[in-house]
Amino acid sequence: MKAWAYKDFKIGELFSAQTGDTDLQQKDINGKGTYFINSGVEGQGIKGKTDRKAKIFGSNTITIDFWGNAYYRDFEYKMATHNHVFSLTGDVIKNRIVGLYIVTTMSYMKKLFSYNNMGTWSKIKEQYIHLPVTQTGKIDFAFMQSRIREMEESRIREMEAYLKVAGFDNCELTEEEKKAVENIKQGKVTFKTFYITDDKKNKRSNSVFNVKNSHNILQSSIVAGSGTTPYVTAGDGNNSIYAYISFDKNQIEEGNAIMIGGKTMVITYQAKDFFSNDSHNLVLYAKDENLKKELIQLFMVASLNKSLKPIYSWGDSISKAKIIKDKFNLPVTSTGSIDYKFMETYIRAIEKLTIQRVLDWRAKEIATTNTVVDDSKNVTPLQARSNSKQYELYENNTPKMVAEDIIIPGSLEVRLRNTKKEELLAGNLDLILMYAIGPSARHKTESACRIALGIKEENLSIEAVKAFESVHYIMFHYWKNCDATPFELTAPVRLVNKQDIPEGFLIRQEKDAKQYLLIEYNSELPFELGEYDILKVQRKGSSRYLPFVCNIENIK
């Protein structure tokens, strides 16, 4: 689906703005009542819940702050008078999907406003947003919904790939896991109190953790996206990871640790080495090797939250000196020793229950998405849709003669950095198919030499087809440079329906596939690619498990 045209609309003509009426503060956050919206990007500005009396703003609205951060809200919320946030309402916000589309059109304002040029309503209302319109000049809400649904469909595929790799295809609880959940609910688990850290002054060393203050790396000093190391803040949401960066390795914190936000009391488990934004943050390292397993660390995060959250607040924040006196609870066996097995079993059960809720949500989303994304089972010969451009949100007919980052979402995503679209359409690119695959399945796939790789899209854009035709190499890997093996293709890539797959091809990604890419290579002749670093193109989260196409130069 393509927009007929685009038109600029002044924000002040589409929306009206309101502000909060109460001086809400951090101390008012008590986990009860209505969400409290603050300025900033951490947790999308959601500070927590408060039942303090204040004006309540309705759902299906948009908030935007002094820094230009805009978010769609599908829930009721409160705002303080001093946090510089506006609640926008208007008939243009038809529903959640339209709201999500609109806030993307406002994203440019994050670069427009700053501390020295704050986005007051008098300034914001004079700005314009770029919206699709129909032939009659009216806002094209149908296109907005179709575009967002396509993007959500892409995210659902990423989640499916992650669940498969993570081993969550079957979320049924074992009898042991069921018993662990029930015992917690019924209060049948015995807990014991432990000191969190040692007290060196009083020569007490019977604690669970060693503790240290983290380094202090200001946000103004980092470049988001410059590396692969997490930059962790004290903010809630996304496991407190603000960005992935490259920085002075002398200031890195060792992973497999628990971090406590010194001012916010946000407690997270950090599996990998990371950078920290504030020296007020505390990093806890388990002393007992048996406690260093990820599931057990997650259990201890929950226990620390329960013990410490009621004690500390913004005005009375935690510190390395204060935590010496603090204790928390861990389950113990009948002999009084820490019950490591129970903690692992219980957290594994909680993971399964949580994933099952996600799977239920996914099923609902797929059912809804199918009304927008064609899931017809009648596969027609592959043809590019000349009127389809899936890789950019704002479409126009102006030739783009400069290099850009081209992203074509789909079950086989195309990610081309610093690439001219004209070169893509002319077939002048040298592309590589990056295939992440676990060790157990890799040998069979890699040695097959002929693969039919399933694609879930029935209709592909011209750009996607050109990208697939430009694939000259395939690399099997599992996000380790030492294990990555590239091969040069021995035949051009072809796109066929399932019934046209020649005999001898190994079918991969068959579920929900509408058509297949035929890929041929000689597994006994690895291609000498020179020095490369595949981590340069690694995405975060579950999407790193999906195959994708990129430029050879992107990994050199």
Salt bridges, closest charged atoms under 4 A:
ASP8 OD1 - HIS130 ND1 2.73
ASP23 OD1 - HIS82 ND1 2.80
ASP28 OD2 - ARG52 NH1 2.93
GLU126 OE1 - LYS10 NZ 3.24
GLU150 OE1 - ARG147 NH1 3.67
GLU152 OE2 - ARG96 NH2 3.10
GLU152 OE1 - ARG149 NH1 3.09
GLU153 OE2 - ARG157 NH2 3.22
GLU158 OE2 - ARG155 NH1 3.84
GLU158 OE2 - ARG539 NH1 3.51
GLU160 OE2 - ARG362 NH1 3.48
GLU160 OE1 - LYS456 NZ 2.88
GLU175 OE2 - LYS178 NZ 3.60
GLU176 OE2 - LYS341 NZ 3.31
GLU177 OE1 - LYS352 NZ 3.09
ASP198 OD2 - LYS287 NZ 3.03
GLU253 OE1 - LYS212 NZ 2.78
GLU253 OE2 - HIS215 ND1 2.72
ASP278 OD2 - LYS263 NZ 3.74
ASP278 OD1 - HIS280 ND1 2.84
GLU289 OE2 - LYS292 NZ 2.84
ASP316 OD1 - LYS322 NZ 2.68
ASP326 OD1 - LYS325 NZ 3.68
GLU344 OE1 - LYS293 NZ 3.75
GLU351 OE1 - ARG348 NH1 3.31
GLU365 OE1 - ARG149 NH1 3.25
ASP375 OD1 - LYS514 NZ 3.68
GLU392 OE2 - LYS389 NZ 3.39
GLU392 OE1 - LYS400 NZ 3.88
GLU413 OE1 - ARG415 NE 2.91
GLU413 OE1 - ARG539 NH1 2.71
ASP430 OD1 - HIS472 ND1 2.56
GLU446 OE1 - ARG442 NE 2.81
GLU457 OE2 - ARG157 NH2 2.89
GLU510 OE2 - LYS498 NZ 2.39
GLU520 OE2 - ARG494 NH2 3.23
